[in-house]
Amino acid sequence: MIRISDKTIFAFSDTHGNHRRLQVPEDADIIICAGDAVEDDLKGSEYDDFISWFGALPAKWKLFVPGNHELAFDLDQDDGINRKFEDAGITVLQDAAEDCDGVIIGSISGNARIADEDIPNDLDIFVTHYPPYGILDENLGSPELLNFVLKAKPKWHLFGHIHETEGQQFQLGRTICQNISVFNAIS
């Protein structure tokens, strides 16, 4: 759990279909899933149980950042799935920022290159599925994400993907980098 201003934020990733095993605090104002919620077989129906569960959580704000197992998003076959998320009150956050009642949360794709003049300086939380290069990444992190974090200097960078370092934190300047994977904890 993270507190920013008067908001309580709960974030997780890497449930891989086991989302119903996750204990989600009822008092969270913002809930973030940083991907790998499903094992995408490019059939929108695979998302139905996750969307039903996630959409029913009591938080005012629910954000979803696709991971590498959400193949439909990578292959631009996500139109119907995006609508399902929206209809359930879930914001799909991809290469965008959202103001959640004063908490600014942003996300970019793993290998996105953002021009320096386009890097925001007001992010509270930066969410990606992949870690930045060299930070709890088992040598699988993204140099572009590291560059973004170093320049944007968000308060928090939340990511998953690397199950071996789940739950660990690393201080990078003023940014707290945290692996929010729950794969091992709920498997």
DAJODA-V205531 format. One record per helix or strand of 3 or more residues. SS is the DSSP state (a for helix, b for strand). FROM is the first residue (numbers start at 1). TO is the last residue. Records with the same first field share a line. If there is no record, write none. Layout:
SS = FROM-TO ; FROM-TO
This chain:
b = 2-4 ; 7-13 ; 30-33 ; 61-64 ; 96-100 ; 103-107 ; 125-127 ; 156-159 ; 169-172 ; 175-179
a = 19-21 ; 44-56 ; 71-74 ; 79-87 ; 116-118 ; 143-152 ; 163-165 ; 183-186
